[in-house]
Amino acid sequence: MAAERVSKRRRLSPPDGGKGTVPGFAQWDIEQDYEQRSRKGKKDKGEKLLVRTAEGWKENQRLKEAEQNAANEDADSFLASGGEDDDSGVADVEPKTAQKSQLPPKELIRQAKEDLARIASHVSEDPEENIAQLGQLAQLAQSDNLTVKKLALGTQLAVYKDIIPGYRIRPQSKEDMQAKVSKEVRKLRDYEQTLLSGYKEYVQMLSKLAGDSQMGGIAIACATALLTSVPHFNCRNDLISLVVRKLSTRSLSADARKCAEALEQLFHDDEEGHASLEAVGQLTRMMKGKNFQINESVLNTFLHLRLLSEFTHKASTNHIDKDDAQDAQPRKKLTKKDREHRTKRERKVMKERKQVAKELQEADAVVSYEERDKNQAETLKLVFVAYFRILKARVQHLMGAVLEGLAKYSHLINQDFFGDVLEVLKDLISEAEASLQPDDEDDDGDEVDIDAAAERNVTRESLLCIITAFALLQGQHDVAKSANTLHLDLNFFITHLYRTLLPLALNPDIELSAKSAHLLDPNGLATPTAKDTKVNVATTTVLLLRSLHSVLLPPTATKSVPPVRIAAFVKQLMSASLHLPQKSTIAVLGLLREVTKTHAGKIAGLWNTEERRGDGVFDATGAAVESSNPFAATVWEGELLRLHFDPRVREAVLGVQQNVIIKAEGR
């Protein structure tokens, strides 16, 4: 028995002291754990300790205050970052946010930065495990401190841009929640739904703060960043609505200009067309609701749509004409001899492969060309509806943007719609001319006409109408084929352009754009309009050259330009060059150099008195181009321009004359 007791003691107390043979609980530091354990008896004794006073025995107030101060000192961190156990769950924020009012603002901001950095790093490193910490970011965004609130919104923006997947998340229905799925699928669904709910709350907060004077700037910056970086994700419609609401005023602020730039980038980067269709739909509804009292920069965003380079069909406000070239050719029906023989099993396998390929295409989010064309067709109809409503309502401050847009999308307008468009353009030019006439019946008519002309800028409007009219004709690829059925009379626009050449030459603001008068505010500082897009900001000289190039150098049917028209415009432009500023004179002579290079044989007689073809006198102020008798005159203005003080003008004149001499010698 003694030997057995000795052996038993040796097993319990091994001489080597190794940990491998000792049970786990023997390795615990039981004494240390017992020492750090709270003493309930001491707590009860402290609570029941009484002090004798004149009124009797009462509780010890000093001991009670000391315990409260000790508890307050333990909560020394904003949101109590805690240890490792707090990383995977949502912290109990409510009791600890009560301490932030006791901290100085600098300390509060410093601790908020630390907490935001910690939470953002945890969520970005492992989103599936730490997705619940998005709630802490949302709680920080509710802070009363504006700096902390802005930091929280910016942090949420960075986190969501980092963890948002490349697909839309479908909200779960009741059937999906009750369905039996594997553990991995359930975990993924919980992660996606938590992410989606947090993102929705964040977007709703941005929408609420967008109208705030202090937080509006940061809210709009976050919303535009989300719209341009993750336009495929959920809540896109809410973000577009936020941006469109900011653009519904006549004068745009700095935040509104950010929204306009965000829409331009969205239109430029959109490949499928879904986001563009939603944005254009909301913009057109907003314009109609505001009676088109908006800034023209909002309308100019339409010019950044990808319709100009991708869409090929013709459209109007109510239908789309698609190319029937492929449909016109009947499909060749295969006979039994031409068909490849397949067994029933092979046909079944091929059908399954087609189904799998279709599912893979949808999973890879490959852009469907048919769906993209459908979205772009609907977008184009909405754009045309907006343009023609503005033309019908005669919204004067938007005429330049509308005409520029029609000129850009002229190759997409249905030919059946040409007649109505040209009639509207003629009416605009007629109204512009009528607005320049003084009203003798109204005493205040002169003042009203001056203000209306200043706001409307009828000269630029007329030139834009002419450019749009010729762009409608030149933008069609099938005009030459349908010349017998399509009759477009553009003589009205040609005559109007001819009559405005001399008055434009005497215009002192011909080298100023529509935005030049607004480049300085009343304080003398440059405004943001100086760096706007190049839409409707071209100088009057540039618009004039575009119009003349369309009339004298059309891209198609060059030989059809009558010699009388070319000679009349050349003579008129040479006379106008004597009065134009230096840069405009060089530009006009450059255009005449191209004209003489192409049509020198038709107008060579203007430079040689011995080859005069007409009798009578040249009428420079005639009402019609053909009746001005240009071949009865000579281009004597070239001799004066050869003595111009600018050597570039002298060189340009010599270039024009050299083309005529070379053409004459070639004959």
C-alpha positions as CSV (number, residue, x, y, z in Angstrom):
1,M,0.0,0.0,0.0
2,A,2.9,2.4,0.8
3,A,4.3,1.8,-2.7
4,E,1.0,2.6,-4.3
5,R,0.6,5.9,-2.4
6,V,4.1,6.9,-3.4
7,S,3.4,6.3,-7.1
8,K,0.1,8.2,-6.9
9,R,1.9,11.3,-5.4
10,R,4.4,11.1,-8.2
11,R,1.8,11.2,-10.9
12,L,0.1,14.3,-9.4
13,S,3.4,16.1,-8.9
14,P,5.7,15.2,-11.7
15,P,9.4,16.0,-11.0
16,D,10.0,17.5,-14.5
17,G,7.3,20.2,-14.1
18,G,6.2,19.7,-17.7
19,K,2.9,21.2,-18.8
20,G,2.0,18.5,-21.2
21,T,1.1,16.1,-18.3
22,V,-0.7,18.6,-16.2
23,P,-4.5,19.2,-16.7
24,G,-5.5,22.6,-18.2
25,F,-7.1,24.0,-15.1
26,A,-3.9,23.4,-13.1
27,Q,-2.2,26.0,-15.3
28,W,-4.6,28.8,-14.3
29,D,-3.4,31.4,-11.9
30,I,-6.2,30.8,-9.5
31,E,-4.8,33.1,-6.8
32,Q,-4.4,36.0,-9.2
33,D,-7.9,35.5,-10.5
34,Y,-9.3,35.4,-7.0
35,E,-7.3,38.6,-6.1
36,Q,-8.9,40.5,-8.9
37,R,-12.4,39.3,-8.3
38,S,-14.8,42.0,-7.1
39,R,-15.7,41.9,-3.4
40,K,-19.5,41.9,-3.0
41,G,-19.2,42.1,0.7
42,K,-17.1,45.3,0.5
43,K,-19.6,46.8,-1.9
44,D,-22.5,46.0,0.3
45,K,-20.7,47.3,3.4
46,G,-19.9,50.5,1.6
47,E,-23.4,51.0,0.5
48,K,-24.8,50.4,4.0
49,L,-22.2,52.5,5.8
50,L,-24.0,55.2,7.9
51,V,-22.7,58.4,9.4
52,R,-24.1,59.9,12.6
53,T,-25.3,63.5,12.1
54,A,-27.4,65.9,14.2
55,E,-30.5,64.7,12.5
56,G,-29.6,61.0,13.0
57,W,-27.9,58.2,11.1
58,K,-27.6,58.8,7.3
59,E,-25.7,57.4,4.3
60,N,-22.1,58.4,3.6
61,Q,-22.4,61.0,0.7
62,R,-18.7,61.3,0.2
63,L,-18.3,57.6,-0.5
64,K,-21.2,57.7,-3.0
65,E,-19.7,60.7,-4.9
66,A,-16.3,59.1,-5.0
67,E,-17.8,55.9,-6.7
68,Q,-19.6,58.0,-9.3
69,N,-16.4,59.9,-10.2
70,A,-14.5,56.7,-10.5
71,A,-17.1,55.4,-12.9
72,N,-16.9,58.5,-15.1
73,E,-13.1,58.3,-15.3
74,D,-13.4,54.7,-16.7
75,A,-15.3,55.9,-19.7
76,D,-12.4,58.1,-21.1
77,S,-12.8,57.2,-24.8
78,F,-15.3,58.4,-27.4
79,L,-17.6,55.5,-28.1
80,A,-15.3,53.4,-25.7
81,S,-13.1,51.6,-28.3
82,G,-12.6,48.8,-25.8
83,G,-10.6,45.6,-26.5
84,E,-10.6,42.9,-29.1
85,D,-14.0,41.6,-28.2
86,D,-15.7,44.8,-29.5
87,D,-14.3,44.5,-33.1
88,S,-17.0,42.1,-34.5
89,G,-20.1,43.5,-32.9
90,V,-22.1,46.7,-32.6
91,A,-21.0,48.7,-29.6
92,D,-23.5,50.0,-27.0
93,V,-23.2,53.7,-28.0
94,E,-26.0,55.3,-26.1
95,P,-24.5,55.4,-22.6
96,K,-21.1,56.5,-23.9
97,T,-22.3,59.3,-26.2
98,A,-23.6,61.1,-23.2
99,Q,-19.9,61.8,-22.2
100,K,-19.1,63.7,-25.4
101,S,-20.6,66.9,-24.0
102,Q,-18.0,66.8,-21.2
103,L,-15.0,66.7,-23.6
104,P,-13.4,69.8,-25.3
105,P,-14.2,70.1,-29.0
106,K,-10.6,69.4,-30.1
107,E,-10.5,66.2,-27.9
108,L,-13.9,65.2,-29.3
109,I,-12.7,65.5,-32.9
110,R,-9.5,63.7,-32.2
111,Q,-11.2,60.8,-30.6
112,A,-13.8,60.7,-33.4
113,K,-11.0,60.5,-36.0
114,E,-9.5,57.6,-34.2
115,D,-12.8,55.8,-34.0
116,L,-13.7,56.5,-37.6
117,A,-10.3,55.2,-38.8
118,R,-10.5,52.1,-36.7
119,I,-14.0,51.2,-37.9
120,A,-13.3,52.0,-41.5
121,S,-10.2,49.8,-41.5
122,H,-12.0,46.9,-39.9
123,V,-14.9,47.1,-42.4
124,S,-12.6,47.4,-45.4
125,E,-10.3,44.6,-44.4
126,D,-13.1,42.0,-43.8
127,P,-16.5,43.4,-44.9
128,E,-18.4,40.2,-44.3
129,E,-17.3,39.8,-40.7
130,N,-17.4,43.5,-39.7
131,I,-20.4,44.7,-41.7
132,A,-22.4,45.3,-38.5
133,Q,-20.0,48.1,-37.6
134,L,-21.6,50.3,-40.3
135,G,-24.1,51.1,-37.6
136,Q,-21.4,52.8,-35.6
137,L,-20.5,55.0,-38.5
138,A,-24.2,55.9,-38.8
139,Q,-24.3,56.8,-35.1
140,L,-21.2,59.0,-35.4
141,A,-23.0,60.8,-38.3
142,Q,-25.7,61.9,-35.9
143,S,-23.2,63.9,-33.8
144,D,-24.0,67.4,-32.8
145,N,-20.5,68.5,-33.7
146,L,-20.5,69.6,-37.4
147,T,-16.9,68.6,-37.9
148,V,-17.5,65.1,-36.6
149,K,-20.6,64.9,-38.7
150,K,-18.7,65.8,-41.9
151,L,-15.9,63.4,-41.1
152,A,-18.5,60.6,-40.5
153,L,-20.2,61.3,-43.9
154,G,-16.9,61.3,-45.7
155,T,-15.8,58.1,-44.0
156,Q,-19.1,56.4,-45.0
157,L,-18.6,57.5,-48.6
158,A,-15.1,56.0,-48.7
159,V,-16.3,52.7,-47.1
160,Y,-19.3,52.3,-49.3
161,K,-17.3,53.0,-52.5
162,D,-14.8,50.3,-51.3
163,I,-17.2,47.5,-50.4
164,I,-20.1,48.0,-52.8
165,P,-20.1,45.0,-55.2
166,G,-20.3,45.3,-59.0
167,Y,-24.0,44.2,-59.1
168,R,-27.3,45.3,-57.8
169,I,-28.6,43.7,-54.6
170,R,-32.2,42.4,-54.8
171,P,-34.2,43.0,-51.6
172,Q,-35.3,39.7,-50.1
173,S,-39.0,38.8,-50.2
174,K,-40.8,36.7,-47.6
175,E,-40.4,33.6,-49.7
176,D,-36.6,34.1,-49.9
177,M,-36.4,34.6,-46.1
178,Q,-38.4,31.4,-45.4
179,A,-36.5,29.3,-48.0
180,K,-34.0,26.7,-46.8
181,V,-30.5,27.5,-48.0
182,S,-27.0,26.5,-47.0
183,K,-25.1,28.2,-44.4
184,E,-22.8,30.0,-46.9
185,V,-25.7,31.3,-48.9
186,R,-27.5,32.5,-45.7
187,K,-24.3,34.3,-44.6
188,L,-24.0,36.0,-48.0
189,R,-27.6,37.1,-48.0
190,D,-27.3,38.5,-44.5
191,Y,-24.2,40.4,-45.5
192,E,-25.9,41.8,-48.6
193,Q,-29.1,42.8,-46.8
194,T,-27.1,44.5,-44.0
195,L,-25.1,46.4,-46.6
196,L,-28.2,47.4,-48.6
197,S,-30.1,48.7,-45.5
198,G,-27.1,50.7,-44.3
199,Y,-26.6,52.2,-47.8
200,K,-30.3,53.2,-48.0
201,E,-30.1,55.0,-44.7
202,Y,-27.0,56.8,-45.8
203,V,-28.6,58.0,-49.1
204,Q,-31.7,59.1,-47.1
205,M,-29.5,61.1,-44.8
206,L,-27.7,62.8,-47.7
207,S,-31.1,63.7,-49.2
208,K,-32.2,65.2,-45.9
209,L,-29.0,67.2,-45.4
210,A,-28.8,68.4,-49.0
211,G,-31.0,71.4,-48.2
212,D,-29.1,72.3,-45.0
213,S,-27.1,75.5,-45.2
214,Q,-24.2,74.0,-43.1
215,M,-24.1,70.4,-44.3
216,G,-25.5,70.8,-47.8
217,G,-22.1,71.1,-49.5
218,I,-20.7,67.9,-48.0
219,A,-23.9,66.0,-48.6
220,I,-24.1,67.0,-52.3
221,A,-20.4,66.2,-52.7
222,C,-21.0,62.7,-51.3
223,A,-24.1,62.2,-53.4
224,T,-22.4,63.2,-56.7
225,A,-19.4,61.0,-55.9
226,L,-21.7,58.0,-55.4
227,L,-23.6,58.7,-58.5
228,T,-20.5,58.8,-60.7
229,S,-18.6,56.0,-59.0
230,V,-21.3,53.4,-58.4
231,P,-24.2,54.2,-60.7
232,H,-25.1,50.5,-61.1
233,F,-25.9,50.0,-57.5
234,N,-29.2,50.4,-55.7
235,C,-30.8,53.8,-54.8
236,R,-29.6,55.4,-58.1
237,N,-33.0,57.0,-58.6
238,D,-32.8,58.7,-55.2
239,L,-29.3,60.1,-56.0
240,I,-30.5,61.4,-59.4
241,S,-33.5,63.0,-57.7
242,L,-31.3,64.7,-55.2
243,V,-29.1,66.1,-58.0
244,V,-32.0,67.2,-60.2
245,R,-33.6,69.1,-57.3
246,K,-30.5,71.1,-57.0
247,L,-30.6,72.1,-60.7
248,S,-34.2,73.4,-60.6
249,T,-33.3,77.1,-60.2
250,R,-32.5,79.8,-62.8
251,S,-29.2,80.7,-61.2
252,L,-26.8,77.9,-60.3
253,S,-24.7,77.9,-57.1
254,A,-21.3,76.1,-56.8
255,D,-23.1,73.0,-55.5
256,A,-25.5,73.0,-58.4
257,R,-22.6,73.2,-60.9
258,K,-21.1,70.1,-59.2
259,C,-24.4,68.4,-59.8
260,A,-24.4,69.4,-63.5
261,E,-20.8,68.1,-63.9
262,A,-21.8,64.8,-62.2
263,L,-24.7,64.4,-64.7
264,E,-22.3,65.1,-67.6
265,Q,-19.9,62.4,-66.4
266,L,-22.8,60.0,-65.8
267,F,-24.0,60.5,-69.4
268,H,-20.5,60.1,-70.8
269,D,-19.7,56.9,-68.9
270,D,-23.0,55.2,-69.2
271,E,-22.8,52.2,-71.5
272,E,-26.1,50.4,-71.0
273,G,-28.2,53.5,-71.0
274,H,-30.3,52.8,-68.0
275,A,-28.9,55.6,-65.8
276,S,-29.1,58.1,-68.7
277,L,-32.7,57.2,-69.3
278,E,-33.6,57.8,-65.7
279,A,-31.7,61.0,-65.4
280,V,-33.1,62.5,-68.6
281,G,-36.6,61.5,-67.6
282,Q,-36.3,63.3,-64.2
283,L,-34.7,66.3,-65.9
284,T,-37.5,66.7,-68.5
285,R,-40.2,66.3,-65.8
286,M,-38.4,68.9,-63.6
287,M,-38.1,71.3,-66.6
288,K,-41.8,71.0,-67.4
289,G,-42.8,71.5,-63.8
290,K,-40.7,74.6,-63.5
291,N,-42.1,76.0,-66.8
292,F,-38.5,75.8,-68.2
293,Q,-37.3,78.5,-65.9
294,I,-33.9,76.8,-65.5
295,N,-30.3,77.6,-66.3
296,E,-29.1,76.8,-69.8
297,S,-26.3,74.7,-68.3
298,V,-28.8,72.1,-67.3
299,L,-30.1,71.8,-70.8
300,N,-26.5,71.6,-72.1
301,T,-26.0,68.4,-70.2
302,F,-27.9,66.6,-72.9
303,L,-25.0,67.2,-75.3
304,H,-22.9,64.8,-73.3
305,L,-25.2,61.8,-74.0
306,R,-23.6,58.9,-75.9
307,L,-26.3,59.2,-78.5
308,L,-24.2,61.3,-80.8
309,S,-21.6,58.6,-81.4
310,E,-23.5,55.3,-80.9
311,F,-27.1,55.7,-81.8
312,T,-27.7,55.4,-85.6
313,H,-31.5,55.4,-86.0
314,K,-33.8,58.3,-86.9
315,A,-36.2,59.6,-84.3
316,S,-38.9,62.2,-83.5
317,T,-40.9,63.0,-80.4
318,N,-43.2,59.9,-80.7
319,H,-41.5,57.2,-82.7
320,I,-38.2,55.7,-83.9
321,D,-37.5,54.7,-87.5
322,K,-35.1,51.7,-87.5
323,D,-33.1,50.6,-90.4
324,D,-35.0,47.9,-92.3
325,A,-32.1,46.8,-94.5
326,Q,-31.6,43.6,-92.7
327,D,-35.4,43.0,-92.3
328,A,-35.9,43.7,-96.0
329,Q,-33.8,40.7,-97.0
330,P,-35.9,37.6,-96.4
331,R,-34.3,34.8,-94.4
332,K,-33.2,31.9,-96.5
333,K,-35.2,28.9,-95.4
334,L,-33.1,25.8,-95.1
335,T,-34.3,22.6,-96.7
336,K,-33.9,19.2,-95.2
337,K,-31.0,18.5,-97.4
338,D,-29.2,21.7,-96.3
339,R,-29.8,21.1,-92.6
340,E,-27.1,19.4,-90.5
341,H,-28.3,16.1,-89.2
342,R,-28.3,15.9,-85.4
343,T,-29.7,13.2,-83.2
344,K,-32.2,13.9,-80.4
345,R,-29.5,13.8,-77.8
346,E,-27.3,16.2,-79.7
347,R,-30.1,18.7,-80.1
348,K,-30.8,18.5,-76.4
349,V,-27.2,19.1,-75.5
350,M,-27.1,22.1,-77.9
351,K,-30.2,23.5,-76.3
352,E,-28.7,23.2,-72.9
353,R,-25.5,24.8,-74.0
354,K,-27.4,27.8,-75.4
355,Q,-29.2,28.2,-72.1
356,V,-26.0,28.1,-70.2
357,A,-24.4,30.6,-72.5
358,K,-27.3,32.9,-72.0
359,E,-27.1,32.7,-68.2
360,L,-23.3,33.3,-68.3
361,Q,-23.9,36.4,-70.4
362,E,-26.4,37.7,-67.9
363,A,-24.1,36.8,-65.0
364,D,-21.1,38.6,-66.6
365,A,-23.3,41.7,-67.1
366,V,-22.5,41.9,-70.8
367,V,-24.1,44.9,-72.4
368,S,-27.0,43.9,-74.7
369,Y,-26.9,45.9,-77.9
370,E,-30.6,45.6,-78.4
371,E,-31.4,46.8,-74.8
372,R,-28.9,49.6,-75.2
373,D,-30.5,50.8,-78.4
374,K,-33.9,50.6,-76.8
375,N,-32.8,52.8,-73.9
376,Q,-31.1,55.3,-76.2
377,A,-34.2,55.5,-78.4
378,E,-36.3,56.4,-75.4
379,T,-33.7,58.9,-74.2
380,L,-33.6,60.5,-77.6
381,K,-37.4,60.9,-77.7
382,L,-37.3,62.6,-74.3
383,V,-34.6,65.0,-75.5
384,F,-36.5,66.0,-78.6
385,V,-39.7,66.5,-76.6
386,A,-37.9,68.9,-74.3
387,Y,-36.3,70.8,-77.2
388,F,-39.5,71.3,-79.1
389,R,-41.5,72.2,-76.1
390,I,-38.9,75.0,-75.4
391,L,-39.1,76.1,-79.0
392,K,-42.9,76.2,-78.9
393,A,-42.9,78.1,-75.6
394,R,-40.3,80.6,-77.0
395,V,-38.2,80.5,-73.8
396,Q,-35.7,83.1,-74.9
397,H,-32.8,82.4,-72.5
398,L,-32.8,78.7,-73.6
399,M,-32.9,79.3,-77.4
400,G,-29.2,79.2,-77.9
401,A,-28.8,75.9,-76.0
402,V,-31.8,74.3,-77.9
403,L,-30.6,75.3,-81.3
404,E,-27.1,74.1,-80.5
405,G,-28.6,70.7,-79.4
406,L,-30.7,70.4,-82.5
407,A,-27.6,71.1,-84.6
408,K,-25.7,68.4,-82.7
409,Y,-28.4,65.7,-83.0
410,S,-29.6,66.7,-86.5
411,H,-28.5,63.4,-88.0
412,L,-30.8,61.6,-85.6
413,I,-34.0,63.6,-86.5
414,N,-36.6,61.9,-88.6
415,Q,-36.9,63.4,-92.1
416,D,-40.7,63.6,-91.7
417,F,-40.0,66.1,-88.9
418,F,-37.9,68.4,-91.0
419,G,-40.7,70.6,-92.3
420,D,-42.0,71.4,-88.9
421,V,-38.5,72.2,-87.6
422,L,-37.6,74.5,-90.4
423,E,-40.9,76.4,-90.0
424,V,-40.1,76.9,-86.3
425,L,-36.6,78.2,-87.3
426,K,-38.1,80.6,-89.8
427,D,-40.5,81.9,-87.2
428,L,-37.7,82.5,-84.8
429,I,-35.7,84.5,-87.3
430,S,-38.8,86.6,-88.2
431,E,-39.5,87.3,-84.6
432,A,-35.9,88.2,-84.0
433,E,-36.0,90.7,-86.9
434,A,-39.3,92.1,-85.6
435,S,-37.9,92.6,-82.1
436,L,-35.2,94.9,-83.6
437,Q,-37.8,97.2,-85.1
438,P,-38.8,100.2,-82.9
439,D,-42.3,100.4,-81.7
440,D,-43.7,103.9,-82.2
441,E,-47.0,103.3,-80.5
442,D,-45.5,102.4,-77.1
443,D,-43.8,105.3,-75.3
444,D,-41.6,102.9,-73.4
445,G,-41.0,100.7,-76.5
446,D,-37.4,101.7,-77.0
447,E,-36.4,100.7,-73.5
448,V,-38.3,97.4,-73.7
449,D,-36.7,96.6,-77.1
450,I,-33.3,97.3,-75.8
451,D,-33.7,95.1,-72.7
452,A,-35.3,92.3,-74.8
453,A,-32.5,92.5,-77.4
454,A,-29.8,92.4,-74.7
455,E,-31.4,89.3,-73.1
456,R,-32.3,87.5,-76.3
457,N,-29.2,88.5,-78.4
458,V,-31.1,88.1,-81.7
459,T,-28.0,88.2,-83.9
460,R,-26.6,85.1,-82.3
461,E,-30.0,83.4,-82.3
462,S,-30.4,84.0,-86.0
463,L,-27.0,82.6,-86.8
464,L,-27.8,79.5,-84.7
465,C,-31.0,79.1,-86.6
466,I,-29.1,79.1,-89.9
467,I,-26.5,76.7,-88.6
468,T,-29.3,74.3,-87.4
469,A,-31.2,74.5,-90.7
470,F,-28.1,73.5,-92.7
471,A,-27.1,70.9,-90.1
472,L,-30.5,69.2,-90.5
473,L,-29.8,68.8,-94.2
474,Q,-26.1,67.9,-94.0
475,G,-26.5,65.5,-91.1
476,Q,-28.6,63.0,-93.1
477,H,-26.7,60.3,-95.0
478,D,-29.6,59.4,-97.1
479,V,-30.6,62.8,-98.3
480,A,-29.0,62.3,-101.7
481,K,-30.9,59.1,-102.3
482,S,-34.2,60.7,-101.3
483,A,-33.7,64.0,-103.1
484,N,-36.7,63.5,-105.3
485,T,-39.0,63.1,-102.3
486,L,-37.4,65.5,-99.9
487,H,-37.7,69.2,-100.8
488,L,-36.1,71.6,-98.3
489,D,-36.1,75.3,-99.3
490,L,-33.2,77.0,-97.5
491,N,-33.2,80.1,-99.6
492,F,-34.9,82.0,-96.7
493,F,-31.9,81.3,-94.4
494,I,-29.3,82.1,-97.2
495,T,-31.0,85.4,-97.9
496,H,-31.1,86.4,-94.3
497,L,-27.4,85.5,-93.8
498,Y,-26.5,87.6,-96.9
499,R,-28.4,90.7,-95.5
500,T,-26.7,90.5,-92.1
501,L,-23.1,90.4,-93.3
502,L,-22.6,94.2,-93.5
503,P,-24.4,95.0,-90.2
504,L,-22.3,92.3,-88.5
505,A,-19.1,93.8,-89.8
506,L,-20.0,97.0,-87.9
507,N,-20.8,95.2,-84.7
508,P,-18.2,96.1,-82.0
509,D,-18.9,93.0,-80.0
510,I,-18.5,90.5,-82.9
511,E,-15.5,88.9,-81.2
512,L,-17.3,88.5,-77.8
513,S,-19.2,85.4,-76.8
514,A,-22.6,85.2,-75.1
515,K,-20.8,84.7,-71.8
516,S,-18.4,87.6,-72.2
517,A,-20.8,90.1,-70.7
518,H,-21.1,88.0,-67.6
519,L,-17.5,87.2,-66.9
520,L,-17.3,89.9,-64.2
521,D,-19.6,90.3,-61.3
522,P,-20.5,93.7,-59.8
523,N,-17.4,93.4,-57.6
524,G,-15.1,92.9,-60.5
525,L,-14.3,89.3,-59.8
526,A,-14.4,86.5,-62.3
527,T,-17.5,84.2,-62.1
528,P,-17.6,80.5,-62.8
529,T,-19.2,81.1,-66.2
530,A,-15.7,81.8,-67.6
531,K,-14.9,78.1,-67.5
532,D,-18.3,76.7,-68.6
533,T,-18.6,74.2,-71.4
534,K,-18.1,75.3,-74.9
535,V,-21.8,75.1,-75.7
536,N,-23.3,78.4,-76.8
537,V,-20.2,80.3,-75.8
538,A,-18.6,80.6,-79.3
539,T,-18.0,84.2,-80.5
540,T,-20.3,85.7,-83.1
541,T,-17.4,85.5,-85.6
542,V,-17.2,81.7,-85.1
543,L,-21.0,81.4,-85.6
544,L,-20.8,83.5,-88.7
545,L,-18.0,81.4,-90.2
546,R,-19.9,78.2,-89.4
547,S,-22.9,79.6,-91.3
548,L,-20.9,80.7,-94.2
549,H,-19.1,77.4,-94.4
550,S,-22.4,75.6,-94.6
551,V,-23.6,77.9,-97.4
552,L,-20.5,78.1,-99.6
553,L,-18.7,74.8,-98.8
554,P,-21.3,72.1,-98.2
555,P,-19.9,68.7,-97.7
556,T,-22.1,67.1,-100.3
557,A,-23.2,68.3,-103.8
558,T,-20.5,71.0,-104.0
559,K,-21.1,71.6,-107.7
560,S,-24.8,72.5,-107.1
561,V,-23.8,75.9,-105.4
562,P,-24.8,78.6,-108.0
563,P,-22.0,80.9,-109.2
564,V,-24.1,84.0,-108.5
565,R,-24.5,83.0,-104.9
566,I,-20.8,82.4,-104.4
567,A,-19.8,85.7,-106.2
568,A,-22.3,87.7,-104.1
569,F,-21.1,86.3,-100.8
570,V,-17.4,86.7,-101.8
571,K,-17.9,90.4,-102.8
572,Q,-19.9,91.1,-99.6
573,L,-17.3,89.4,-97.4
574,M,-14.4,91.3,-99.0
575,S,-16.2,94.5,-98.2
576,A,-16.9,93.4,-94.7
577,S,-13.2,92.6,-94.2
578,L,-12.4,96.3,-94.4
579,H,-14.4,96.9,-91.2
580,L,-13.9,93.8,-89.2
581,P,-11.4,93.6,-86.3
582,Q,-8.0,92.1,-86.9
583,K,-8.7,88.5,-85.9
584,S,-12.0,88.3,-87.6
585,T,-10.5,89.7,-90.8
586,I,-7.9,86.9,-90.8
587,A,-10.6,84.3,-90.2
588,V,-12.9,85.5,-93.0
589,L,-10.0,85.7,-95.4
590,G,-9.0,82.2,-94.5
591,L,-12.6,81.0,-95.4
592,L,-12.3,82.9,-98.7
593,R,-9.1,81.2,-99.4
594,E,-10.9,77.8,-99.2
595,V,-13.7,79.1,-101.3
596,T,-11.4,80.3,-104.1
597,K,-9.5,77.1,-104.0
598,T,-12.8,75.2,-104.7
599,H,-14.8,77.6,-106.8
600,A,-12.1,79.8,-108.4
601,G,-13.3,79.0,-111.9
602,K,-16.8,80.3,-111.1
603,I,-15.7,83.7,-109.7
604,A,-12.4,84.5,-111.3
605,G,-14.0,87.4,-113.2
606,L,-14.3,89.4,-109.9
607,W,-10.6,89.9,-110.0
608,N,-10.3,90.9,-113.7
609,T,-12.3,93.8,-115.1
610,E,-11.9,92.4,-118.7
611,E,-13.9,89.3,-117.8
612,R,-16.9,91.0,-116.5
613,R,-20.1,89.0,-117.3
614,G,-22.8,91.4,-116.1
615,D,-24.0,94.8,-116.9
616,G,-25.4,97.4,-114.6
617,V,-24.5,98.1,-110.9
618,F,-23.8,95.8,-108.0
619,D,-26.5,96.2,-105.3
620,A,-24.8,95.4,-102.0
621,T,-28.0,96.1,-100.0
622,G,-30.4,94.1,-102.2
623,A,-33.1,91.9,-100.6
624,A,-32.1,88.8,-102.6
625,V,-28.8,87.2,-103.4
626,E,-29.5,86.4,-107.0
627,S,-30.7,90.0,-107.8
628,S,-27.6,91.7,-106.4
629,N,-25.7,91.4,-109.8
630,P,-22.3,90.6,-108.3
631,F,-20.5,90.0,-111.6
632,A,-20.9,93.7,-112.4
633,A,-18.4,94.5,-109.7
634,T,-14.8,93.9,-109.0
635,V,-13.0,93.0,-105.8
636,W,-11.2,96.2,-105.3
637,E,-11.1,95.7,-101.5
638,G,-8.2,93.3,-102.0
639,E,-5.9,96.2,-103.0
640,L,-6.6,98.0,-99.7
641,L,-6.2,94.9,-97.6
642,R,-2.8,94.4,-99.2
643,L,-1.8,97.6,-97.3
644,H,-3.1,96.4,-94.0
645,F,-0.9,96.9,-90.9
646,D,-1.0,93.3,-89.9
647,P,1.3,91.1,-92.0
648,R,-1.0,88.1,-91.5
649,V,-3.9,89.9,-93.2
650,R,-1.6,90.8,-96.1
651,E,-0.5,87.2,-96.4
652,A,-4.1,86.0,-96.3
653,V,-5.1,88.4,-99.1
654,L,-2.2,87.2,-101.3
655,G,-3.3,83.6,-100.7
656,V,-6.8,84.4,-102.0
657,Q,-5.5,86.1,-105.1
658,Q,-2.9,83.4,-105.7
659,N,-5.7,80.8,-105.9
660,V,-7.5,82.8,-108.5
661,I,-4.4,83.3,-110.6
662,I,-3.5,79.6,-110.5
663,K,-7.0,78.6,-111.5
664,A,-7.0,81.2,-114.4
665,E,-3.7,79.9,-115.7
666,G,-4.9,76.3,-115.4
667,R,-7.7,77.1,-117.8
